[in-house]
Amino acid sequence: MSATTPAPRGERPGRIMSGEMAEQPAVLRRLLSEGAPRIREVAERIAARNPRFVLLTARGTSDNAALYAKYLLEILLGKPCGLTSMSTTTAYEARQDLTDCLVIAVSQSGGSPDLVASTRAAREAGAVTLAVTNNAGSPLAEVSEFHIDILAGPEKALPATKTYTAELLALYLLVDGLRGGNGAEAAKALPDLAKSILARQDEVRRLAARYRFAERMVITSRGYGYPTAKEAALKLMETSYIPALSYSGADLLHGPLAMVDNVSPVIAIVTDGRGGRALQPVLDRLKDRGADLVVFGPAPQVADASAGFVLPTEDVPEELQPILEILPLQMLAYEVTIARGQDPDAPRALAKVTETR
């Protein structure tokens, strides 16, 4: 089925995306049981090299996973960390001294030429290079010194779902391994919690009815939840074609808040922790403006909004909550798209492997 071809007669629109969303508990469980030992080994070998700072390279959904890793690396390891601009290497042919730098390239397919070229250049410039992909035989894995397989299995739907949550968990296990922790133990409850969230599709379907005729949406969060906001906006745009603008709560107050009024749909992702507390003044301002505010987060925050989805955050470390936060938002993108009479398996003008250069 091509990117522009609707589901054949007799087949339910979105069945591929729906099926892959449902696989996520099993993918997380497999990564914890089969992938964690290998990730820990890679982390130990990289830690022995003692990289001084970290650069992350990615596109699209994987870029949001890389942003999550940036928070982990800066908060848990205290490492200076940045997201690269690949065009400095591929278009401008700039060459940098990357001695003592760890370069992490995150890609589901590992096939985009610019990721491969920039990673090769980084290795030639003295960096320790690590590819995090869903394809151990990919060109990106081949040019990198180290590789982590996220073990998500084949992903056929154009909107990435199970590869995103697998990337998040793999990156968490990597960062925790770099500091000598036991990340698999901390994350062991995630597969069952993910299963319980995905079973609440009726709740999400009711929320989706609010956005059937939406002309635009604003999605906001802070801290570890900010990558979730960006990924949720991407999922909504690529499936339902609703312009969804994602902002850090702090950035929202620096101007974009002016576009929010009493008919503006706003989704807030509230982590249970410091990021959620930092977002509270933003939530207060949104309520003052009469925004149609829907919250995905802890029960007290949901109860204080127009509507929402209560996330099971008790005993889940704040840095692991993004793996759960995105699940109902994936379902929301799916349900909004179905409600608008479109097929989330076949977004127009998209291909599964985007070959940027």
N, C-alpha and C positions, 0 to 999 in steps of 0.2 A: 504494500500500500504506500503510495507516495505521500509527500507532505501536503498535497492539495487534494487528495482523493478522500471523500467521505467513506464511512464504513459501508461495506457492501450490504445489499438488501438482506434483511434477516439477522444481521449482526448488530448488537447494541453499540451505539456510539460510545467511545471512551472505554471500551472493555479492556484494552491493553493497558492504558494508564491505571485503571481501577485495579486490575490484576497485579500490576507491579507495586502499587501502593500497599496492597495486602501482603506482599512478600516481605515487607520491611522487618517485621519481628524476626523472621527466620534468617534474614541477612545479618541483622545485628547479632543474633545468637551465633551464627557461623563465624563471624568476624571475631567474636570474643573467644570462641573455643579453638578455632583453627588458625586464625590470623594473628591473635595477640602474641603468641610466642615468637613468631617471626618478626613482628613489629618491635618487640622488646629487644631482640637481637640486633636489629638495624639501629635502634636508638642507642644501644650500648656502644656500638662501633662508631657512630657519629659523635657521641659524647666524648669518647676517647680522643677525638680530634680537636675538641674544645673550640668550636667556632665562636667568634667574638660577636657576630651579628647575623641576622637572618633576612633573606629576601624571598618573597613568595611570588610565584608566577602562575597565572591562570586566566581563563576567560569564562564568561557566562555564569552558569550555576556554580562551577568550580571556583570562580572568583569569589563568590559568597562564602564558600567553604574555606578558601584561603584567608578571607577576612576574619573568620572565626578563629583560625589558627593564629592569626596576628594577635588577637586578644589573649589567647592561651599563652603564647610565647612571651608576650610583654608582662602579663600578670603573674603567671606561674614560674617563669624562668628569669624574668627581668632582663631579657635580651632585647637590644635595639632591633626593630623589625620594620620592614617596609614592603609595600606591594610594587612590583616592578612595572615599568612602561616598556613593553617589548619592542615598540617601534624605535626606541633609542638604539637598539641593536640591529633590528631587521631593516628598518628604513633609513636610519641615519648612520648606521655602521659604527656607532660609538663603541669604544673598547675601554673597559674599566679594570682596575686592579681589585680583584675579589679574593685576595688572599685572606684566609681566616673567616671566610663567609660561608654560611650554609644557604644554598639556593634550593628551595622546595618548589617543584613544578607539579601542580594539581590539575588532572585532566581525566575525564571519564574514559575517553577513547585513546588518549595518548597519541593522537594522529595529526593534530593541527601543526602545520609547518612552522608557524612563528614560535610556538612553544618549543618545538624540537630545536630550531635554530638558536633561540636565545639560551636554551639550556646547554647546548653544545658550546656556545661562546662563553658561557659562565664557567664551564669546566676548564676550557682552555685558558681562562683568566685566573685560574687558581682556586675556584670555589669547590667546596664539597657539594655534590649535586644529588638530589633525591627526587625521584618521580613517584607520585602517588596516583595510581591509575586503576582502572577496571580491566586492563588488558596487559598482562605480563609480557606479551610478545610485541608490544607496540613500539614504534620508532622512538618515542619519548623514553620508554623504559630502557631501550638499547643504548641511548646516548648518555644516560645517567649512571653515576657510579653506584648508587643504591636505588632500590625499587621496593615499594610497598603495594601489594595487590589488595584491593578493598573487597574482593570476593563477593561482589554483588550479583554475579551471573549476568547473562545477556539482558540488555535493556533495549526493548524495541520501541516503546513509546517515545515520541519526540520530547515531551516534557520530562525532564529527569526527576525522579523521585527517590527510588531506592539507592541510586548511586550517590545522591546528595547526602542522605543520612549515613551511608556507609563511609563516605569521605570524612564527615564530621567525627565519627567514632574512631576511624583510623588515625586522624590527626590528633585527637585527644590522647589515644594510646601512645602515639609517638612522643608527644610533648611530655606526657607523664613519665614515659620511659627515659627521656633525656634527663629528668631530675631524679631517676632511680625509684620511682613510685610503682605501685601495683594498680594500674588503671583498670585492668579487667575486673578486679574485685569491686572497685567503686562503681563500675558500670553494669554490674551483673543483673540489676533489676530492670534495665532498659527494655529488653525484649518483651517481657510480660506487660510492662506499662505501655509500650507502644501498641501491643495487641488490644489492650483495654481502650485506648484512645480511638483506634481505627474501628472499633465496634460501635462507636457513637455517631455513625453516619447520619442518622435521622436528625440529630441536633444540628449538625452542620448544614443539612439540607434546609432546615428552617431558617438558619442564618442567611443562607444563600439567596433566599427570596427577597431579602432587603436590597440586593445588588443587581437584580435582574435587569433593571433599566438605568443603572448607574452610568453616568457619563465620565466620571473620573473618581479616583479614590486616593486617599492619603494613608500611608502605613508608617508607623513610627515606633521606635523603641530606643533603649540605651544600653550600653555595655554589651554583654554577651548576646542580648536579644537583637542588636542592630543588624547583624548578618541575616537573622531570620526575617526581619522586615524587608530587607533587600531581596531575599529569595522569594518571599511571598509575593512581592510586587512583580517580580519577573514571571512567576507562575501565572498570575492573573493576566498579565499582558500577553504572554505567548499563547494562552489557551482561549481566553474570552475576549481579547483585544481591548479591554478596558485600560485606558491610561492610568496606571497606578504609580504614584510618586512615593518613594521611600525616603524618609529623613531620620537622622538621629534626632532625638527629642530636643537636644540642645540647638541643633541647626534649625529645627522647625521654629523655634522662638526667635531666630535671627532673621525674620522676614517672611518666610512662606506661611506663617500662621495667619497672615492677612487674608489669604485666599479661603480660609476656613470659615464657613457660616453655618446657619442652622439647617441647611440642606446638604451639607458636605459630609459624605461618609468617611469616617476615620476609623482605622483599626489600630489599636495599640497592643503591642506584645510586651507584657509585663513579667520580667523574670522575678523569681522569688529570691531576692538578695539585694546587693548594693545597686545593681543596674535598675531594678524596679523602684527602689527608693529615690534614685536620682531622677527617674521619669515622673515622679509624683507632681512636681510643680507644672509640668507640661500637661498632665491630665487635668489638673485644676483649671488651667487656662482654656483648655478645649471645652470643658464643661461650662465655663463662664461665657464662651462664645456660642453655646447652644449646639455644638457639633453633634451629629449622629455618631456617638462613640460606642464602638464594640471592642471589648477587651478580651484578649486571650491571656490567661494568667491565673493567679491564685484566687480562691473563692471571694475574699473580701473585695478585691479590685473589680471582679466581675459584677458583684452585687451592687456596686456603686456606679455602674455604667448603664448605658441604654440597653445593652444586651451583651452576651459574651459566651465564652467557652472556658469552663474551669479545667485547668491543667493539674495533673497529679504531681505537685512539686515537693511534697513532704519527703524528707530524707534524700532528695535528689540534689547533689551539689549544683550550685548555680552554673558552673562551667559545663555541666552535662545537660542542662535543661533545653538548650537549642535543639538537641536531637529529638526531643518530644514536642517542642513548640511548633515545629514546622509541619507536623503530621496533620493537624486539623486544618491548617492553611492550605496544604496540598489538596485536601478533600474539598475545601471551600472553592478553590480554583476550578476543580473538576465539576462541582455541583452548579456553580454560577454559569459555567460554559454550557452544561447540559440544559439549564433553565433558559438560556438565550438561544437554544436551538442549534448549537454548534457541536462539533466533534473534537474533544480534547486530544484525540489520537492523531489528528491531522491538521495542526496549525498551518495556516497558509504561509508560504514563502520560507519555510524552515526546513533544514536538513539535520539529520542526527549528528553527523560529523561536520562541523563548520570549519572550513580550511582558510583561516586568516593568515596573512603573511606580513 
